[in-house]
């Protein structure tokens, strides 16, 4: 029988968290401004942002959209 090596996930290091924050924060700011602008004008902004279709409020919708966008980037 052949040995199958077990791969373990490495714990999140400080550099990983910093990189995550450096991607998340600007994306959140841009998408949040798009959502607020759409909300102010009266447009249906949830259709513009992937992942935000079924969210109840602006913050949850933008957060879902950022995580969806980050999954495509990384």
PQR file with spaces between the fields and no chain letter, atoms N, CA, C, O and H, PARSE charges and radii, in Angstrom:
ATOM       1  N    UNK     1       0.847   -1.166    0.000 -0.4000 1.5000
ATOM       2  CA   UNK     1       0.000    0.000    0.000 -0.0000 2.0000
ATOM       3  C    UNK     1       0.899    1.237    0.000  0.5500 1.7000
ATOM       4  O    UNK     1       1.899    1.279    0.717 -0.5500 1.4000
ATOM       5  N    UNK     2       0.552    2.222   -0.786 -0.4000 1.5000
ATOM       6  CA   UNK     2       1.370    3.426   -0.843 -0.0000 2.0000
ATOM       7  C    UNK     2       0.927    4.407    0.219  0.5500 1.7000
ATOM       8  O    UNK     2      -0.252    4.508    0.560 -0.5500 1.4000
ATOM       9  H    UNK     2      -0.261    2.187   -1.368  0.4000 1.0000
ATOM      10  N    UNK     3       1.899    5.118    0.724 -0.4000 1.5000
ATOM      11  CA   UNK     3       1.600    6.135    1.727 -0.0000 2.0000
ATOM      12  C    UNK     3       1.145    7.407    1.033  0.5500 1.7000
ATOM      13  O    UNK     3       1.786    7.892    0.101 -0.5500 1.4000
ATOM      14  H    UNK     3       2.857    5.037    0.447  0.4000 1.0000
ATOM      15  N    UNK     4       0.052    7.924    1.498 -0.4000 1.5000
ATOM      16  CA   UNK     4      -0.467    9.181    0.971 -0.0000 2.0000
ATOM      17  C    UNK     4      -0.098   10.267    1.974  0.5500 1.7000
ATOM      18  O    UNK     4      -0.533   10.224    3.125 -0.5500 1.4000
ATOM      19  H    UNK     4      -0.469    7.530    2.255  0.4000 1.0000
ATOM      20  N    UNK     5       0.696   11.231    1.548 -0.4000 1.5000
ATOM      21  CA   UNK     5       1.085   12.278    2.496 -0.0000 2.0000
ATOM      22  C    UNK     5      -0.119   13.150    2.848  0.5500 1.7000
ATOM      23  O    UNK     5      -0.918   13.519    1.987 -0.5500 1.4000
ATOM      24  H    UNK     5       1.049   11.266    0.613  0.4000 1.0000
ATOM      25  N    UNK     6      -0.221   13.456    4.099 -0.4000 1.5000
ATOM      26  CA   UNK     6      -1.292   14.324    4.564 -0.0000 2.0000
ATOM      27  C    UNK     6      -0.827   15.765    4.446  0.5500 1.7000
ATOM      28  O    UNK     6       0.243   16.128    4.935 -0.5500 1.4000
ATOM      29  H    UNK     6       0.427   13.156    4.799  0.4000 1.0000
ATOM      30  N    UNK     7      -1.624   16.564    3.805 -0.4000 1.5000
ATOM      31  CA   UNK     7      -1.284   17.977    3.713 -0.0000 2.0000
ATOM      32  C    UNK     7      -2.058   18.716    4.786  0.5500 1.7000
ATOM      33  O    UNK     7      -3.273   18.563    4.918 -0.5500 1.4000
ATOM      34  H    UNK     7      -2.493   16.269    3.407  0.4000 1.0000
ATOM      35  N    UNK     8      -1.361   19.491    5.522 -0.4000 1.5000
ATOM      36  CA   UNK     8      -2.002   20.278    6.565 -0.0000 2.0000
ATOM      37  C    UNK     8      -1.972   21.735    6.156  0.5500 1.7000
ATOM      38  O    UNK     8      -1.041   22.208    5.505 -0.5500 1.4000
ATOM      39  H    UNK     8      -0.375   19.615    5.415  0.4000 1.0000
ATOM      40  N    UNK     9      -2.998   22.414    6.553 -0.4000 1.5000
ATOM      41  CA   UNK     9      -3.029   23.837    6.272 -0.0000 2.0000
ATOM      42  C    UNK     9      -2.143   24.540    7.278  0.5500 1.7000
ATOM      43  O    UNK     9      -2.150   24.240    8.472 -0.5500 1.4000
ATOM      44  H    UNK     9      -3.754   22.029    7.082  0.4000 1.0000
ATOM      45  N    UNK    10      -1.393   25.473    6.764 -0.4000 1.5000
ATOM      46  CA   UNK    10      -0.541   26.223    7.669 -0.0000 2.0000
ATOM      47  C    UNK    10      -1.373   27.302    8.335  0.5500 1.7000
ATOM      48  O    UNK    10      -2.314   27.821    7.735 -0.5500 1.4000
ATOM      49  H    UNK    10      -1.387   25.717    5.794  0.4000 1.0000
ATOM      50  N    UNK    11      -1.039   27.641    9.557 -0.4000 1.5000
ATOM      51  CA   UNK    11      -1.810   28.681   10.237 -0.0000 2.0000
ATOM      52  C    UNK    11      -1.613   30.031    9.553  0.5500 1.7000
ATOM      53  O    UNK    11      -0.591   30.281    8.913 -0.5500 1.4000
ATOM      54  H    UNK    11      -0.274   27.219   10.044  0.4000 1.0000
ATOM      55  N    UNK    12      -2.587   30.867    9.700 -0.4000 1.5000
ATOM      56  CA   UNK    12      -2.520   32.194    9.084 -0.0000 2.0000
ATOM      57  C    UNK    12      -1.432   33.006    9.764  0.5500 1.7000
ATOM      58  O    UNK    12      -1.475   33.238   10.972 -0.5500 1.4000
ATOM      59  H    UNK    12      -3.417   30.664   10.219  0.4000 1.0000
ATOM      60  N    UNK    13      -0.480   33.423    8.993 -0.4000 1.5000
ATOM      61  CA   UNK    13       0.604   34.224    9.519 -0.0000 2.0000
ATOM      62  C    UNK    13       0.247   35.689    9.425  0.5500 1.7000
ATOM      63  O    UNK    13      -0.751   36.067    8.811 -0.5500 1.4000
ATOM      64  H    UNK    13      -0.445   33.234    8.011  0.4000 1.0000
ATOM      65  N    UNK    14       1.067   36.494   10.034 -0.4000 1.5000
ATOM      66  CA   UNK    14       0.827   37.928   10.040 -0.0000 2.0000
ATOM      67  C    UNK    14       0.846   38.484    8.617  0.5500 1.7000
ATOM      68  O    UNK    14       0.046   39.360    8.285 -0.5500 1.4000
ATOM      69  H    UNK    14       1.878   36.187   10.532  0.4000 1.0000
ATOM      70  N    UNK    15       1.744   37.989    7.781 -0.4000 1.5000
ATOM      71  CA   UNK    15       1.821   38.456    6.396 -0.0000 2.0000
ATOM      72  C    UNK    15       0.550   38.117    5.623  0.5500 1.7000
ATOM      73  O    UNK    15       0.084   38.910    4.805 -0.5500 1.4000
ATOM      74  H    UNK    15       2.394   37.278    8.050  0.4000 1.0000
ATOM      75  N    UNK    16      -0.009   36.934    5.885 -0.4000 1.5000
ATOM      76  CA   UNK    16      -1.246   36.545    5.211 -0.0000 2.0000
ATOM      77  C    UNK    16      -2.407   37.441    5.627  0.5500 1.7000
ATOM      78  O    UNK    16      -3.222   37.846    4.798 -0.5500 1.4000
ATOM      79  H    UNK    16       0.370   36.289    6.550  0.4000 1.0000
ATOM      80  N    UNK    17      -2.469   37.741    6.911 -0.4000 1.5000
ATOM      81  CA   UNK    17      -3.540   38.616    7.388 -0.0000 2.0000
ATOM      82  C    UNK    17      -3.379   40.025    6.848  0.5500 1.7000
ATOM      83  O    UNK    17      -4.365   40.691    6.531 -0.5500 1.4000
ATOM      84  H    UNK    17      -1.807   37.412    7.584  0.4000 1.0000
ATOM      85  N    UNK    18      -2.133   40.482    6.742 -0.4000 1.5000
ATOM      86  CA   UNK    18      -1.875   41.810    6.205 -0.0000 2.0000
ATOM      87  C    UNK    18      -2.257   41.866    4.726  0.5500 1.7000
ATOM      88  O    UNK    18      -2.877   42.831    4.280 -0.5500 1.4000
ATOM      89  H    UNK    18      -1.332   39.941    7.000  0.4000 1.0000
ATOM      90  N    UNK    19      -1.892   40.843    3.974 -0.4000 1.5000
ATOM      91  CA   UNK    19      -2.249   40.791    2.557 -0.0000 2.0000
ATOM      92  C    UNK    19      -3.763   40.737    2.391  0.5500 1.7000
ATOM      93  O    UNK    19      -4.317   41.383    1.502 -0.5500 1.4000
ATOM      94  H    UNK    19      -1.388   40.058    4.336  0.4000 1.0000
ATOM      95  N    UNK    20      -4.432   39.969    3.244 -0.4000 1.5000
ATOM      96  CA   UNK    20      -5.895   39.892    3.190 -0.0000 2.0000
ATOM      97  C    UNK    20      -6.500   41.268    3.454  0.5500 1.7000
ATOM      98  O    UNK    20      -7.423   41.685    2.754 -0.5500 1.4000
ATOM      99  H    UNK    20      -3.982   39.444    3.967  0.4000 1.0000
ATOM     100  N    UNK    21      -5.991   41.967    4.448 -0.4000 1.5000
ATOM     101  CA   UNK    21      -6.514   43.291    4.775 -0.0000 2.0000
ATOM     102  C    UNK    21      -6.226   44.297    3.663  0.5500 1.7000
ATOM     103  O    UNK    21      -7.057   45.157    3.370 -0.5500 1.4000
ATOM     104  H    UNK    21      -5.241   41.628    5.017  0.4000 1.0000
ATOM     105  N    UNK    22      -5.046   44.188    3.042 -0.4000 1.5000
ATOM     106  CA   UNK    22      -4.691   45.123    1.975 -0.0000 2.0000
ATOM     107  C    UNK    22      -5.525   44.900    0.715  0.5500 1.7000
ATOM     108  O    UNK    22      -5.644   45.804   -0.112 -0.5500 1.4000
ATOM     109  H    UNK    22      -4.371   43.489    3.280  0.4000 1.0000
ATOM     110  N    UNK    23      -6.087   43.741    0.564 -0.4000 1.5000
ATOM     111  CA   UNK    23      -6.991   43.493   -0.554 -0.0000 2.0000
ATOM     112  C    UNK    23      -8.431   43.812   -0.155  0.5500 1.7000
ATOM     113  O    UNK    23      -9.168   44.424   -0.927 -0.5500 1.4000
ATOM     114  H    UNK    23      -5.990   43.006    1.236  0.4000 1.0000
ATOM     115  N    UNK    24      -8.832   43.400    1.047 -0.4000 1.5000
ATOM     116  CA   UNK    24     -10.217   43.538    1.484 -0.0000 2.0000
ATOM     117  C    UNK    24     -10.625   45.000    1.653  0.5500 1.7000
ATOM     118  O    UNK    24     -11.688   45.401    1.180 -0.5500 1.4000
ATOM     119  H    UNK    24      -8.233   42.903    1.675  0.4000 1.0000
ATOM     120  N    UNK    25      -9.810   45.787    2.309 -0.4000 1.5000
ATOM     121  CA   UNK    25     -10.193   47.161    2.653 -0.0000 2.0000
ATOM     122  C    UNK    25     -10.402   48.040    1.415  0.5500 1.7000
ATOM     123  O    UNK    25     -11.435   48.704    1.327 -0.5500 1.4000
ATOM     124  H    UNK    25      -8.946   45.461    2.693  0.4000 1.0000
ATOM     125  N    UNK    26      -9.467   48.075    0.453 -0.4000 1.5000
ATOM     126  CA   UNK    26      -9.751   48.902   -0.732 -0.0000 2.0000
ATOM     127  C    UNK    26     -10.941   48.398   -1.554  0.5500 1.7000
ATOM     128  O    UNK    26     -11.724   49.196   -2.070 -0.5500 1.4000
ATOM     129  H    UNK    26      -8.628   47.536    0.525  0.4000 1.0000
ATOM     130  N    UNK    27     -11.075   47.079   -1.674 -0.4000 1.5000
ATOM     131  CA   UNK    27     -12.221   46.537   -2.404 -0.0000 2.0000
ATOM     132  C    UNK    27     -13.523   46.893   -1.702  0.5500 1.7000
ATOM     133  O    UNK    27     -14.507   47.243   -2.353 -0.5500 1.4000
ATOM     134  H    UNK    27     -10.439   46.431   -1.255  0.4000 1.0000
ATOM     135  N    UNK    28     -13.530   46.805   -0.374 -0.4000 1.5000
ATOM     136  CA   UNK    28     -14.719   47.156    0.383 -0.0000 2.0000
ATOM     137  C    UNK    28     -15.052   48.630    0.193  0.5500 1.7000
ATOM     138  O    UNK    28     -16.218   48.984    0.018 -0.5500 1.4000
ATOM     139  H    UNK    28     -12.730   46.521    0.155  0.4000 1.0000
ATOM     140  N    UNK    29     -14.037   49.494    0.226 -0.4000 1.5000
ATOM     141  CA   UNK    29     -14.280   50.928    0.070 -0.0000 2.0000
ATOM     142  C    UNK    29     -14.864   51.248   -1.303  0.5500 1.7000
ATOM     143  O    UNK    29     -15.802   52.039   -1.408 -0.5500 1.4000
ATOM     144  H    UNK    29     -13.089   49.206    0.368  0.4000 1.0000
ATOM     145  N    UNK    30     -14.321   50.643   -2.346 -0.4000 1.5000
ATOM     146  CA   UNK    30     -14.813   50.910   -3.700 -0.0000 2.0000
ATOM     147  C    UNK    30     -16.239   50.385   -3.871  0.5500 1.7000
ATOM     148  O    UNK    30     -17.112   51.102   -4.359 -0.5500 1.4000
ATOM     149  H    UNK    30     -13.559   50.001   -2.260  0.4000 1.0000
ATOM     150  N    UNK    31     -16.471   49.144   -3.474 -0.4000 1.5000
ATOM     151  CA   UNK    31     -17.807   48.567   -3.647 -0.0000 2.0000
ATOM     152  C    UNK    31     -18.832   49.225   -2.732  0.5500 1.7000
ATOM     153  O    UNK    31     -20.004   49.339   -3.092 -0.5500 1.4000
ATOM     154  H    UNK    31     -15.761   48.561   -3.078  0.4000 1.0000
ATOM     155  N    UNK    32     -18.397   49.659   -1.545 -0.4000 1.5000
ATOM     156  CA   UNK    32     -19.306   50.360   -0.641 -0.0000 2.0000
ATOM     157  C    UNK    32     -19.718   51.696   -1.240  0.5500 1.7000
ATOM     158  O    UNK    32     -20.881   52.089   -1.145 -0.5500 1.4000
ATOM     159  H    UNK    32     -17.445   49.566   -1.253  0.4000 1.0000
ATOM     160  N    UNK    33     -18.773   52.396   -1.857 -0.4000 1.5000
ATOM     161  CA   UNK    33     -19.130   53.669   -2.476 -0.0000 2.0000
ATOM     162  C    UNK    33     -20.081   53.464   -3.653  0.5500 1.7000
ATOM     163  O    UNK    33     -20.978   54.278   -3.875 -0.5500 1.4000
ATOM     164  H    UNK    33     -17.828   52.078   -1.934  0.4000 1.0000
ATOM     165  N    UNK    34     -19.890   52.384   -4.405 -0.4000 1.5000
ATOM     166  CA   UNK    34     -20.811   52.057   -5.503 -0.0000 2.0000
ATOM     167  C    UNK    34     -22.201   51.762   -4.941  0.5500 1.7000
ATOM     168  O    UNK    34     -23.205   52.220   -5.487 -0.5500 1.4000
ATOM     169  H    UNK    34     -19.161   51.723   -4.225  0.4000 1.0000
ATOM     170  N    UNK    35     -22.257   50.997   -3.853 -0.4000 1.5000
ATOM     171  CA   UNK    35     -23.546   50.648   -3.254 -0.0000 2.0000
ATOM     172  C    UNK    35     -24.249   51.879   -2.683  0.5500 1.7000
ATOM     173  O    UNK    35     -25.458   52.035   -2.852 -0.5500 1.4000
ATOM     174  H    UNK    35     -21.442   50.625   -3.409  0.4000 1.0000
ATOM     175  N    UNK    36     -23.507   52.744   -2.014 -0.4000 1.5000
ATOM     176  CA   UNK    36     -24.113   53.952   -1.440 -0.0000 2.0000
ATOM     177  C    UNK    36     -24.596   54.883   -2.552  0.5500 1.7000
ATOM     178  O    UNK    36     -25.673   55.471   -2.453 -0.5500 1.4000
ATOM     179  H    UNK    36     -22.525   52.618   -1.877  0.4000 1.0000
ATOM     180  N    UNK    37     -23.803   55.013   -3.598 -0.4000 1.5000
ATOM     181  CA   UNK    37     -24.219   55.845   -4.727 -0.0000 2.0000
ATOM     182  C    UNK    37     -25.475   55.276   -5.382  0.5500 1.7000
ATOM     183  O    UNK    37     -26.397   56.021   -5.715 -0.5500 1.4000
ATOM     184  H    UNK    37     -22.928   54.535   -3.679  0.4000 1.0000
ATOM     185  N    UNK    38     -25.510   53.976   -5.563 -0.4000 1.5000
ATOM     186  CA   UNK    38     -26.693   53.341   -6.123 -0.0000 2.0000
ATOM     187  C    UNK    38     -27.905   53.482   -5.229  0.5500 1.7000
ATOM     188  O    UNK    38     -29.022   53.686   -5.705 -0.5500 1.4000
ATOM     189  H    UNK    38     -24.761   53.371   -5.293  0.4000 1.0000
ATOM     190  N    UNK    39     -27.681   53.371   -3.936 -0.4000 1.5000
ATOM     191  CA   UNK    39     -28.773   53.531   -2.965 -0.0000 2.0000
ATOM     192  C    UNK    39     -29.304   54.965   -2.991  0.5500 1.7000
ATOM     193  O    UNK    39     -30.515   55.182   -2.934 -0.5500 1.4000
ATOM     194  H    UNK    39     -26.773   53.205   -3.549  0.4000 1.0000
ATOM     195  N    UNK    40     -28.399   55.944   -3.076 -0.4000 1.5000
ATOM     196  CA   UNK    40     -28.799   57.346   -3.076 -0.0000 2.0000
ATOM     197  C    UNK    40     -29.568   57.712   -4.343  0.5500 1.7000
ATOM     198  O    UNK    40     -30.506   58.508   -4.296 -0.5500 1.4000
ATOM     199  H    UNK    40     -27.416   55.769   -3.122  0.4000 1.0000
ATOM     200  N    UNK    41     -29.173   57.136   -5.466 -0.4000 1.5000
ATOM     201  CA   UNK    41     -29.833   57.434   -6.731 -0.0000 2.0000
ATOM     202  C    UNK    41     -31.128   56.644   -6.875  0.5500 1.7000
ATOM     203  O    UNK    41     -32.004   57.031   -7.648 -0.5500 1.4000
ATOM     204  H    UNK    41     -28.410   56.490   -5.504  0.4000 1.0000
ATOM     205  N    UNK    42     -31.256   55.557   -6.151 -0.4000 1.5000
ATOM     206  CA   UNK    42     -32.470   54.751   -6.207 -0.0000 2.0000
ATOM     207  C    UNK    42     -32.386   53.589   -7.160  0.5500 1.7000
ATOM     208  O    UNK    42     -33.412   53.068   -7.596 -0.5500 1.4000
ATOM     209  H    UNK    42     -30.544   55.243   -5.523  0.4000 1.0000
ATOM     210  N    UNK    43     -31.177   53.174   -7.492 -0.4000 1.5000
ATOM     211  CA   UNK    43     -30.991   52.047   -8.402 -0.0000 2.0000
ATOM     212  C    UNK    43     -30.871   50.737   -7.623  0.5500 1.7000
ATOM     213  O    UNK    43     -30.593   50.741   -6.424 -0.5500 1.4000
ATOM     214  H    UNK    43     -30.344   53.598   -7.138  0.4000 1.0000
ATOM     215  N    UNK    44     -31.078   49.650   -8.300 -0.4000 1.5000
ATOM     216  CA   UNK    44     -30.973   48.326   -7.674 -0.0000 2.0000
ATOM     217  C    UNK    44     -29.518   47.862   -7.732  0.5500 1.7000
ATOM     218  O    UNK    44     -29.140   47.110   -8.630 -0.5500 1.4000
ATOM     219  H    UNK    44     -31.304   49.648   -9.274  0.4000 1.0000
ATOM     220  N    UNK    45     -28.718   48.304   -6.791 -0.4000 1.5000
ATOM     221  CA   UNK    45     -27.272   48.053   -6.794 -0.0000 2.0000
ATOM     222  C    UNK    45     -26.937   46.610   -6.460  0.5500 1.7000
ATOM     223  O    UNK    45     -25.842   46.158   -6.796 -0.5500 1.4000
ATOM     224  H    UNK    45     -29.026   48.916   -6.062  0.4000 1.0000
ATOM     225  N    UNK    46     -27.813   45.878   -5.824 -0.4000 1.5000
ATOM     226  CA   UNK    46     -27.499   44.496   -5.437 -0.0000 2.0000
ATOM     227  C    UNK    46     -27.277   43.598   -6.658  0.5500 1.7000
ATOM     228  O    UNK    46     -26.542   42.613   -6.581 -0.5500 1.4000
ATOM     229  H    UNK    46     -28.702   46.245   -5.551  0.4000 1.0000
ATOM     230  N    UNK    47     -27.902   43.932   -7.762 -0.4000 1.5000
ATOM     231  CA   UNK    47     -27.689   43.156   -8.991 -0.0000 2.0000
ATOM     232  C    UNK    47     -26.324   43.426   -9.595  0.5500 1.7000
ATOM     233  O    UNK    47     -25.810   42.595  -10.344 -0.5500 1.4000
ATOM     234  H    UNK    47     -28.500   44.732   -7.824  0.4000 1.0000
ATOM     235  N    UNK    48     -25.726   44.569   -9.288 -0.4000 1.5000
ATOM     236  CA   UNK    48     -24.414   44.910   -9.817 -0.0000 2.0000
ATOM     237  C    UNK    48     -23.300   44.143   -9.121  0.5500 1.7000
ATOM     238  O    UNK    48     -22.282   43.828   -9.738 -0.5500 1.4000
ATOM     239  H    UNK    48     -26.143   45.244   -8.680  0.4000 1.0000
ATOM     240  N    UNK    49     -23.486   43.843   -7.846 -0.4000 1.5000
ATOM     241  CA   UNK    49     -22.423   43.233   -7.048 -0.0000 2.0000
ATOM     242  C    UNK    49     -22.662   41.730   -6.911  0.5500 1.7000
ATOM     243  O    UNK    49     -23.715   41.312   -6.431 -0.5500 1.4000
ATOM     244  H    UNK    49     -24.312   44.099   -7.345  0.4000 1.0000
ATOM     245  N    UNK    50     -21.697   40.922   -7.328 -0.4000 1.5000
ATOM     246  CA   UNK    50     -21.872   39.469   -7.218 -0.0000 2.0000
ATOM     247  C    UNK    50     -21.885   39.026   -5.759  0.5500 1.7000
ATOM     248  O    UNK    50     -21.025   39.436   -4.979 -0.5500 1.4000
ATOM     249  H    UNK    50     -20.842   41.262   -7.718  0.4000 1.0000
ATOM     250  N    UNK    51     -22.833   38.209   -5.393 -0.4000 1.5000
ATOM     251  CA   UNK    51     -22.925   37.706   -4.028 -0.0000 2.0000
ATOM     252  C    UNK    51     -23.801   38.541   -3.123  0.5500 1.7000
ATOM     253  O    UNK    51     -24.103   38.112   -2.009 -0.5500 1.4000
ATOM     254  H    UNK    51     -23.531   37.875   -6.027  0.4000 1.0000
ATOM     255  N    UNK    52     -24.218   39.710   -3.553 -0.4000 1.5000
ATOM     256  CA   UNK    52     -24.987   40.609   -2.699 -0.0000 2.0000
ATOM     257  C    UNK    52     -26.483   40.544   -2.960  0.5500 1.7000
ATOM     258  O    UNK    52     -27.241   41.333   -2.394 -0.5500 1.4000
ATOM     259  H    UNK    52     -23.973   40.059   -4.458  0.4000 1.0000
ATOM     260  N    UNK    53     -26.913   39.639   -3.789 -0.4000 1.5000
ATOM     261  CA   UNK    53     -28.309   39.630   -4.219 -0.0000 2.0000
ATOM     262  C    UNK    53     -29.292   39.390   -3.078  0.5500 1.7000
ATOM     263  O    UNK    53     -30.360   40.003   -3.056 -0.5500 1.4000
ATOM     264  H    UNK    53     -26.297   38.999   -4.248  0.4000 1.0000
ATOM     265  N    UNK    54     -28.966   38.526   -2.141 -0.4000 1.5000
ATOM     266  CA   UNK    54     -29.926   38.144   -1.094 -0.0000 2.0000
ATOM     267  C    UNK    54     -29.605   38.741    0.268  0.5500 1.7000
ATOM     268  O    UNK    54     -30.111   38.255    1.280 -0.5500 1.4000
ATOM     269  H    UNK    54     -28.099   38.027   -2.159  0.4000 1.0000
ATOM     270  N    UNK    55     -28.798   39.758    0.323 -0.4000 1.5000
ATOM     271  CA   UNK    55     -28.416   40.346    1.603 -0.0000 2.0000
ATOM     272  C    UNK    55     -29.425   41.416    2.020  0.5500 1.7000
ATOM     273  O    UNK    55     -30.059   42.061    1.185 -0.5500 1.4000
ATOM     274  H    UNK    55     -28.386   40.153   -0.499  0.4000 1.0000
ATOM     275  N    UNK    56     -29.551   41.585    3.343 -0.4000 1.5000
ATOM     276  CA   UNK    56     -30.560   42.488    3.882 -0.0000 2.0000
ATOM     277  C    UNK    56     -30.125   43.944    3.924  0.5500 1.7000
ATOM     278  O    UNK    56     -30.947   44.838    3.724 -0.5500 1.4000
ATOM     279  H    UNK    56     -29.036   41.061    4.021  0.4000 1.0000
ATOM     280  N    UNK    57     -28.849   44.195    4.179 -0.4000 1.5000
ATOM     281  CA   UNK    57     -28.408   45.573    4.307 -0.0000 2.0000
ATOM     282  C    UNK    57     -27.174   45.832    3.454  0.5500 1.7000
ATOM     283  O    UNK    57     -26.616   44.913    2.856 -0.5500 1.4000
ATOM     284  H    UNK    57     -28.181   43.468    4.342  0.4000 1.0000
ATOM     285  N    UNK    58     -26.760   47.078    3.405 -0.4000 1.5000
ATOM     286  CA   UNK    58     -25.660   47.491    2.545 -0.0000 2.0000
ATOM     287  C    UNK    58     -24.355   46.839    2.971  0.5500 1.7000
ATOM     288  O    UNK    58     -23.609   46.341    2.127 -0.5500 1.4000
ATOM     289  H    UNK    58     -27.213   47.825    3.892  0.4000 1.0000
ATOM     290  N    UNK    59     -24.067   46.834    4.278 -0.4000 1.5000
ATOM     291  CA   UNK    59     -22.795   46.285    4.761 -0.0000 2.0000
ATOM     292  C    UNK    59     -22.672   44.794    4.457  0.5500 1.7000
ATOM     293  O    UNK    59     -21.621   44.339    4.005 -0.5500 1.4000
ATOM     294  H    UNK    59     -24.672   47.238    4.963  0.4000 1.0000
ATOM     295  N    UNK    60     -23.709   44.052    4.694 -0.4000 1.5000
ATOM     296  CA   UNK    60     -23.674   42.609    4.424 -0.0000 2.0000
ATOM     297  C    UNK    60     -23.550   42.340    2.926  0.5500 1.7000
ATOM     298  O    UNK    60     -22.835   41.427    2.514 -0.5500 1.4000
ATOM     299  H    UNK    60     -24.563   44.422    5.060  0.4000 1.0000
ATOM     300  N    UNK    61     -24.234   43.121    2.129 -0.4000 1.5000
ATOM     301  CA   UNK    61     -24.161   42.949    0.684 -0.0000 2.0000
ATOM     302  C    UNK    61     -22.778   43.262    0.138  0.5500 1.7000
ATOM     303  O    UNK    61     -22.259   42.538   -0.711 -0.5500 1.4000
ATOM     304  H    UNK    61     -24.815   43.862    2.464  0.4000 1.0000
ATOM     305  N    UNK    62     -22.184   44.343    0.629 -0.4000 1.5000
ATOM     306  CA   UNK    62     -20.847   44.717    0.169 -0.0000 2.0000
ATOM     307  C    UNK    62     -19.813   43.708    0.657  0.5500 1.7000
ATOM     308  O    UNK    62     -18.894   43.353   -0.080 -0.5500 1.4000
ATOM     309  H    UNK    62     -22.606   44.931    1.319  0.4000 1.0000
ATOM     310  N    UNK    63     -19.959   43.252    1.883 -0.4000 1.5000
ATOM     311  CA   UNK    63     -19.024   42.251    2.417 -0.0000 2.0000
ATOM     312  C    UNK    63     -19.092   40.962    1.600  0.5500 1.7000
ATOM     313  O    UNK    63     -18.057   40.377    1.282 -0.5500 1.4000
ATOM     314  H    UNK    63     -20.706   43.541    2.482  0.4000 1.0000
ATOM     315  N    UNK    64     -20.286   40.519    1.261 -0.4000 1.5000
ATOM     316  CA   UNK    64     -20.436   39.320    0.442 -0.0000 2.0000
ATOM     317  C    UNK    64     -19.845   39.532   -0.945  0.5500 1.7000
ATOM     318  O    UNK    64     -19.223   38.627   -1.502 -0.5500 1.4000
ATOM     319  H    UNK    64     -21.127   40.994    1.519  0.4000 1.0000
ATOM     320  N    UNK    65     -20.034   40.708   -1.498 -0.4000 1.5000
ATOM     321  CA   UNK    65     -19.482   41.001   -2.818 -0.0000 2.0000
ATOM     322  C    UNK    65     -17.959   41.035   -2.789  0.5500 1.7000
ATOM     323  O    UNK    65     -17.311   40.566   -3.724 -0.5500 1.4000
ATOM     324  H    UNK    65     -20.539   41.444   -1.046  0.4000 1.0000
ATOM     325  N    UNK    66     -17.384   41.587   -1.722 -0.4000 1.5000
ATOM     326  CA   UNK    66     -15.923   41.638   -1.613 -0.0000 2.0000
ATOM     327  C    UNK    66     -15.349   40.234   -1.499  0.5500 1.7000
ATOM     328  O    UNK    66     -14.357   39.920   -2.157 -0.5500 1.4000
ATOM     329  H    UNK    66     -17.911   41.968   -0.962  0.4000 1.0000
ATOM     330  N    UNK    67     -15.953   39.386   -0.678 -0.4000 1.5000
ATOM     331  CA   UNK    67     -15.455   38.017   -0.558 -0.0000 2.0000
ATOM     332  C    UNK    67     -15.610   37.240   -1.869  0.5500 1.7000
ATOM     333  O    UNK    67     -14.765   36.408   -2.200 -0.5500 1.4000
ATOM     334  H    UNK    67     -16.759   39.641   -0.144  0.4000 1.0000
ATOM     335  N    UNK    68     -16.679   37.509   -2.610 -0.4000 1.5000
ATOM     336  CA   UNK    68     -16.842   36.867   -3.907 -0.0000 2.0000
ATOM     337  C    UNK    68     -15.765   37.353   -4.872  0.5500 1.7000
ATOM     338  O    UNK    68     -15.175   36.560   -5.606 -0.5500 1.4000
ATOM     339  H    UNK    68     -17.365   38.185   -2.341  0.4000 1.0000
ATOM     340  N    UNK    69     -15.515   38.652   -4.866 -0.4000 1.5000
ATOM     341  CA   UNK    69     -14.469   39.211   -5.716 -0.0000 2.0000
ATOM     342  C    UNK    69     -13.094   38.678   -5.333  0.5500 1.7000
ATOM     343  O    UNK    69     -12.287   38.358   -6.205 -0.5500 1.4000
ATOM     344  H    UNK    69     -15.995   39.297   -4.271  0.4000 1.0000
ATOM     345  N    UNK    70     -12.823   38.581   -4.036 -0.4000 1.5000
ATOM     346  CA   UNK    70     -11.523   38.085   -3.583 -0.0000 2.0000
ATOM     347  C    UNK    70     -11.313   36.630   -3.949  0.5500 1.7000
ATOM     348  O    UNK    70     -10.179   36.216   -4.190 -0.5500 1.4000
ATOM     349  H    UNK    70     -13.479   38.841   -3.327  0.4000 1.0000
ATOM     350  N    UNK    71     -12.374   35.845   -3.997 -0.4000 1.5000
ATOM     351  CA   UNK    71     -12.213   34.448   -4.394 -0.0000 2.0000
ATOM     352  C    UNK    71     -11.821   34.327   -5.860  0.5500 1.7000
ATOM     353  O    UNK    71     -11.197   33.345   -6.260 -0.5500 1.4000
ATOM     354  H    UNK    71     -13.295   36.181   -3.801  0.4000 1.0000
ATOM     355  N    UNK    72     -12.184   35.320   -6.657 -0.4000 1.5000
ATOM     356  CA   UNK    72     -11.781   35.319   -8.073 -0.0000 2.0000
ATOM     357  C    UNK    72     -10.371   35.871   -8.246  0.5500 1.7000
ATOM     358  O    UNK    72      -9.666   35.488   -9.180 -0.5500 1.4000
ATOM     359  H    UNK    72     -12.691   36.118   -6.332  0.4000 1.0000
ATOM     360  N    UNK    73      -9.959   36.759   -7.365 -0.4000 1.5000
ATOM     361  CA   UNK    73      -8.628   37.377   -7.475 -0.0000 2.0000
ATOM     362  C    UNK    73      -7.544   36.441   -6.994  0.5500 1.7000
ATOM     363  O    UNK    73      -6.528   36.265   -7.667 -0.5500 1.4000
ATOM     364  H    UNK    73     -10.532   37.070   -6.607  0.4000 1.0000
ATOM     365  N    UNK    74      -7.747   35.846   -5.850 -0.4000 1.5000
ATOM     366  CA   UNK    74      -6.690   35.044   -5.205 -0.0000 2.0000
ATOM     367  C    UNK    74      -6.687   33.646   -5.715  0.5500 1.7000
ATOM     368  O    UNK    74      -5.867   32.834   -5.285 -0.5500 1.4000
ATOM     369  H    UNK    74      -8.572   35.989   -5.303  0.4000 1.0000
